[in-house]
Amino acid sequence: RDLLPPGWLSSLVNNAGHAAIYGVLALLAARAAGSGPRAQWAGFALAVLYGATDEWHQSQVPGRTA
């Protein structure tokens, strides 16, 4: 009997990949915004906002899931 649900590894890899890519987006956005904590928060907020709107968009496309 398996202790982990089927497909857990692909889900883990998929989520880790998304986290890495959005982390890079946040770093680049923070760098473009300037330096300091305010720029870091702006980069983080931009990446979260982009990710949320991208998930919403995917939920509207037939055959895709958010």
LUMLUMZA-976094 format. One record per residue: residue number from 1; residue in three letters; x, y, z of N, C-alpha, C, CB in turn. Coordinates in steps of 0.05 Angstrom, whole numbers, plus 32768, in hexadecimal, padded with zeros to 4 digits. Glycine has a CB too. Example, Ala and Ser with C-alpha at 12.3 -4.5 7.8 and 13.67 -1.06 7.14 Angstrom:
REM LUMLUMZA-976094
+------+------+------+------+------+------+------+------+------+------+------+------+------+------+
! voro ! zagu !   nX !   nY !   nZ !  caX !  caY !  caZ !   cX !   cY !   cZ !  cbX !  cbY !  cbZ !
+------+------+------+------+------+------+------+------+------+------+------+------+------+------+
!    1 !  ALA ! 8108 ! 7F8E ! 809C ! 80F6 ! 7FA6 ! 809C ! 8108 ! 7FBE ! 809C ! 80E2 ! 7FA7 ! 80B5 !
!    2 !  SER ! 8101 ! 7FD3 ! 808E ! 8111 ! 7FEB ! 808F ! 8102 ! 8001 ! 809D ! 811A ! 7FF4 ! 8072 !
+------+------+------+------+------+------+------+------+------+------+------+------+------+------+
//
This chain:
REM LUMLUMZA-976094
+------+------+------+------+------+------+------+------+------+------+------+------+------+------+
! voro ! zagu !   nX !   nY !   nZ !  caX !  caY !  caZ !   cX !   cY !   cZ !  cbX !  cbY !  cbZ !
+------+------+------+------+------+------+------+------+------+------+------+------+------+------+
!    1 !  ARG ! 8011 ! 7FE8 ! 8000 ! 8000 ! 8000 ! 8000 ! 8012 ! 8019 ! 8000 ! 7FED ! 8000 ! 8018 !
!    2 !  ASP ! 800C ! 802B ! 7FEE ! 801C ! 8044 ! 7FEC ! 8015 ! 8057 ! 8003 ! 8017 ! 8051 ! 7FD1 !
!    3 !  LEU ! 802A ! 8064 ! 800D ! 8025 ! 8078 ! 8022 ! 801F ! 8093 ! 8016 ! 803E ! 807A ! 8034 !
!    4 !  LEU ! 8027 ! 8098 ! 7FFD ! 8023 ! 80B2 ! 7FF0 ! 800F ! 80AE ! 7FD9 ! 803D ! 80BD ! 7FE5 !
!    5 !  PRO ! 7FFE ! 80C3 ! 7FD4 ! 7FEB ! 80C1 ! 7FBF ! 7FF8 ! 80BF ! 7FA4 ! 7FD8 ! 80D9 ! 7FC0 !
!    6 !  PRO ! 7FEA ! 80B3 ! 7F90 ! 7FF5 ! 80B1 ! 7F75 ! 7FFA ! 80CC ! 7F69 ! 7FE3 ! 80A0 ! 7F63 !
!    7 !  GLY ! 8010 ! 80CF ! 7F5B ! 8016 ! 80E8 ! 7F4E ! 8023 ! 80FD ! 7F60 ! 7FFE ! 80F3 ! 7F42 !
!    8 !  TRP ! 802A ! 80F6 ! 7F79 ! 8035 ! 8109 ! 7F8C ! 804F ! 8115 ! 7F83 ! 8038 ! 80FD ! 7FA7 !
!    9 !  LEU ! 8060 ! 8104 ! 7F75 ! 807A ! 810E ! 7F6D ! 8077 ! 8122 ! 7F56 ! 808B ! 80F6 ! 7F63 !
!   10 !  SER ! 8066 ! 811D ! 7F43 ! 8062 ! 8130 ! 7F2D ! 8056 ! 814A ! 7F38 ! 8051 ! 8125 ! 7F17 !
!   11 !  SER ! 8044 ! 8148 ! 7F4C ! 8039 ! 8160 ! 7F58 ! 804E ! 8170 ! 7F67 ! 8022 ! 8158 ! 7F6C !
!   12 !  LEU ! 805F ! 8162 ! 7F75 ! 8075 ! 816F ! 7F84 ! 8088 ! 817E ! 7F70 ! 8085 ! 815B ! 7F95 !
!   13 !  VAL ! 808F ! 8170 ! 7F5B ! 80A1 ! 817D ! 7F47 ! 8094 ! 8195 ! 7F3A ! 80AA ! 8168 ! 7F32 !
!   14 !  ASN ! 807A ! 8192 ! 7F33 ! 806B ! 81A8 ! 7F26 ! 806A ! 81C0 ! 7F39 ! 804F ! 819E ! 7F1F !
!   15 !  ASN ! 8063 ! 81BB ! 7F52 ! 8061 ! 81D1 ! 7F65 ! 807C ! 81DE ! 7F6B ! 8054 ! 81C8 ! 7F7F !
!   16 !  ALA ! 8091 ! 81CE ! 7F6D ! 80AB ! 81D9 ! 7F71 ! 80B4 ! 81EA ! 7F59 ! 80C0 ! 81C2 ! 7F77 !
!   17 !  GLY ! 80AE ! 81E1 ! 7F41 ! 80B4 ! 81F0 ! 7F29 ! 80A6 ! 820B ! 7F29 ! 80AD ! 81E0 ! 7F11 !
!   18 !  HIS ! 808C ! 820A ! 7F2F ! 807D ! 8224 ! 7F30 ! 8089 ! 8236 ! 7F45 ! 8060 ! 821E ! 7F37 !
!   19 !  ALA ! 8090 ! 822C ! 7F5D ! 809B ! 823D ! 7F72 ! 80B6 ! 8249 ! 7F69 ! 80A0 ! 822D ! 7F8C !
!   20 !  ALA ! 80C6 ! 823A ! 7F5B ! 80E0 ! 8244 ! 7F52 ! 80DD ! 8259 ! 7F3D ! 80F1 ! 822D ! 7F46 !
!   21 !  ILE ! 80CB ! 8255 ! 7F2A ! 80C7 ! 8269 ! 7F15 ! 80BB ! 8282 ! 7F20 ! 80B4 ! 825D ! 7EFF !
!   22 !  TYR ! 80A7 ! 8280 ! 7F31 ! 809B ! 8298 ! 7F3D ! 80AF ! 82A6 ! 7F50 ! 8081 ! 8291 ! 7F4C !
!   23 !  GLY ! 80C1 ! 8297 ! 7F5C ! 80D6 ! 82A3 ! 7F6D ! 80E8 ! 82B4 ! 7F5C ! 80E6 ! 828D ! 7F7B !
!   24 !  VAL ! 80F0 ! 82A9 ! 7F44 ! 8101 ! 82B9 ! 7F32 ! 80F2 ! 82D2 ! 7F29 ! 8109 ! 82A8 ! 7F19 !
!   25 !  LEU ! 80D8 ! 82CF ! 7F22 ! 80C8 ! 82E6 ! 7F1B ! 80C8 ! 82FB ! 7F31 ! 80AB ! 82DE ! 7F14 !
!   26 !  ALA ! 80C5 ! 82F3 ! 7F4A ! 80C5 ! 8305 ! 7F60 ! 80E0 ! 8313 ! 7F63 ! 80BE ! 82F7 ! 7F7A !
!   27 !  LEU ! 80F6 ! 8304 ! 7F60 ! 8110 ! 8310 ! 7F62 ! 8115 ! 8325 ! 7F4B ! 8126 ! 82FA ! 7F61 !
!   28 !  LEU ! 810D ! 831E ! 7F33 ! 8111 ! 8330 ! 7F1D ! 8100 ! 8349 ! 7F20 ! 810B ! 8323 ! 7F02 !
!   29 !  ALA ! 80E7 ! 8346 ! 7F29 ! 80D5 ! 835D ! 7F2D ! 80E0 ! 836E ! 7F44 ! 80B8 ! 8353 ! 7F34 !
!   30 !  ALA ! 80EA ! 8362 ! 7F59 ! 80F6 ! 8372 ! 7F6F ! 810E ! 8382 ! 7F65 ! 80FD ! 8360 ! 7F86 !
!   31 !  ARG ! 811E ! 8375 ! 7F55 ! 8136 ! 8382 ! 7F4B ! 812F ! 839A ! 7F38 ! 8148 ! 836E ! 7F3B !
!   32 !  ALA ! 811A ! 8396 ! 7F28 ! 8110 ! 83AB ! 7F17 ! 8104 ! 83C2 ! 7F27 ! 80FC ! 83A1 ! 7F03 !
!   33 !  ALA ! 80F9 ! 83BC ! 7F3E ! 80EC ! 83D1 ! 7F4F ! 8100 ! 83E2 ! 7F5E ! 80D9 ! 83C4 ! 7F62 !
!   34 !  GLY ! 8118 ! 83D8 ! 7F61 ! 812D ! 83E8 ! 7F70 ! 813A ! 83D6 ! 7F85 ! 8120 ! 8400 ! 7F7C !
!   35 !  SER ! 8142 ! 83E3 ! 7F9B ! 814E ! 83D4 ! 7FB0 ! 8140 ! 83DA ! 7FCA ! 816D ! 83DB ! 7FB2 !
!   36 !  GLY ! 8144 ! 83C8 ! 7FDD ! 8138 ! 83CC ! 7FF7 ! 8120 ! 83BA ! 7FFC ! 8130 ! 83E9 ! 7FFB !
!   37 !  PRO ! 8116 ! 83BB ! 8014 ! 80FF ! 83A9 ! 801B ! 80E6 ! 83AF ! 800C ! 80FA ! 83AB ! 8039 !
!   38 !  ARG ! 80E1 ! 83C8 ! 8006 ! 80C9 ! 83D0 ! 7FF7 ! 80C9 ! 83C3 ! 7FDB ! 80C6 ! 83EE ! 7FF5 !
!   39 !  ALA ! 80E0 ! 83C3 ! 7FCE ! 80E2 ! 83B7 ! 7FB3 ! 80DF ! 8399 ! 7FB5 ! 80FD ! 83BE ! 7FA7 !
!   40 !  GLN ! 80E9 ! 838D ! 7FCA ! 80E6 ! 8370 ! 7FCE ! 80C9 ! 8368 ! 7FD1 ! 80F6 ! 8366 ! 7FE6 !
!   41 !  TRP ! 80BA ! 8378 ! 7FE2 ! 809E ! 8372 ! 7FE5 ! 808E ! 8377 ! 7FCB ! 8092 ! 8384 ! 7FFC !
!   42 !  ALA ! 8096 ! 838C ! 7FBD ! 8089 ! 8391 ! 7FA3 ! 808D ! 837A ! 7F90 ! 8093 ! 83AC ! 7F97 !
!   43 !  GLY ! 80A5 ! 8370 ! 7F8E ! 80AB ! 8359 ! 7F7D ! 809B ! 8340 ! 7F85 ! 80C8 ! 8352 ! 7F7D !
!   44 !  PHE ! 809A ! 833B ! 7F9F ! 808B ! 8324 ! 7FA9 ! 806D ! 8328 ! 7FA3 ! 808E ! 8321 ! 7FC8 !
!   45 !  ALA ! 8062 ! 8340 ! 7FA8 ! 8046 ! 8345 ! 7FA2 ! 8040 ! 8342 ! 7F85 ! 803E ! 8361 ! 7FAC !
!   46 !  LEU ! 8051 ! 834C ! 7F73 ! 804D ! 8349 ! 7F57 ! 804C ! 832C ! 7F4E ! 8063 ! 8359 ! 7F47 !
!   47 !  ALA ! 805F ! 831C ! 7F58 ! 8060 ! 8300 ! 7F51 ! 8047 ! 82F1 ! 7F5B ! 8079 ! 82F2 ! 7F5D !
!   48 !  VAL ! 803D ! 82F7 ! 7F73 ! 8025 ! 82EB ! 7F7E ! 800D ! 82F3 ! 7F6D ! 8021 ! 82F2 ! 7F9B !
!   49 !  LEU ! 800B ! 830D ! 7F66 ! 7FF5 ! 8316 ! 7F56 ! 7FF5 ! 830A ! 7F3B ! 7FF6 ! 8335 ! 7F54 !
!   50 !  TYR ! 800C ! 8308 ! 7F2E ! 800E ! 82FB ! 7F14 ! 8006 ! 82DE ! 7F16 ! 802B ! 82FE ! 7F09 !
!   51 !  GLY ! 8010 ! 82D0 ! 7F2A ! 8009 ! 82B3 ! 7F2E ! 7FEB ! 82AF ! 7F31 ! 8018 ! 82A8 ! 7F45 !
!   52 !  ALA ! 7FDF ! 82C1 ! 7F41 ! 7FC2 ! 82BE ! 7F46 ! 7FB2 ! 82C3 ! 7F2D ! 7FB9 ! 82D2 ! 7F5C !
!   53 !  THR ! 7FB9 ! 82D8 ! 7F1E ! 7FAA ! 82DD ! 7F05 ! 7FAF ! 82C8 ! 7EF0 ! 7FB2 ! 82F9 ! 7EFA !
!   54 !  ASP ! 7FC7 ! 82BC ! 7EF0 ! 7FCD ! 82A7 ! 7EDD ! 7FBD ! 828E ! 7EE4 ! 7FEB ! 82A0 ! 7EDE !
!   55 !  GLU ! 7FBA ! 8287 ! 7EFD ! 7FA9 ! 8271 ! 7F05 ! 7F8C ! 8276 ! 7EFE ! 7FAC ! 826B ! 7F24 !
!   56 !  TRP ! 7F82 ! 828E ! 7F03 ! 7F67 ! 8295 ! 7EFB ! 7F63 ! 8292 ! 7EDD ! 7F60 ! 82B2 ! 7F04 !
!   57 !  HIS ! 7F76 ! 829C ! 7ECE ! 7F75 ! 8299 ! 7EB0 ! 7F74 ! 827C ! 7EA8 ! 7F8D ! 82A7 ! 7EA3 !
!   58 !  GLN ! 7F84 ! 826B ! 7EB4 ! 7F85 ! 824F ! 7EAD ! 7F6A ! 8242 ! 7EB4 ! 7F9B ! 8241 ! 7EBC !
!   59 !  SER ! 7F5D ! 824B ! 7EC9 ! 7F43 ! 823F ! 7ED0 ! 7F2D ! 8246 ! 7EBC ! 7F3A ! 8249 ! 7EEC !
!   60 !  GLN ! 7F31 ! 825B ! 7EAC ! 7F1E ! 8263 ! 7E97 ! 7F22 ! 8256 ! 7E7C ! 7F1F ! 8281 ! 7E94 !
!   61 !  VAL ! 7F39 ! 8248 ! 7E79 ! 7F40 ! 823B ! 7E5F ! 7F35 ! 821F ! 7E5F ! 7F5E ! 823C ! 7E5A !
!   62 !  PRO ! 7F25 ! 8217 ! 7E4C ! 7F1A ! 81FC ! 7E4B ! 7F31 ! 81E7 ! 7E4A ! 7F08 ! 81F8 ! 7E32 !
!   63 !  GLY ! 7F2F ! 81D2 ! 7E59 ! 7F42 ! 81BD ! 7E5A ! 7F5A ! 81C2 ! 7E6D ! 7F4D ! 81B9 ! 7E3E !
!   64 !  ARG ! 7F5A ! 81D9 ! 7E7A ! 7F70 ! 81E0 ! 7E8D ! 7F64 ! 81E2 ! 7EA9 ! 7F7E ! 81FB ! 7E85 !
!   65 !  THR ! 7F75 ! 81DD ! 7EBC ! 7F6C ! 81E0 ! 7ED8 ! 7F7F ! 81F3 ! 7EE6 ! 7F6B ! 81C4 ! 7EE7 !
!   66 !  ALA ! 7F75 ! 8201 ! 7EF9 ! 7F85 ! 8214 ! 7F08 ! 7F96 ! 8206 ! 7F1D ! 7F73 ! 8229 ! 7F16 !
+------+------+------+------+------+------+------+------+------+------+------+------+------+------+
//
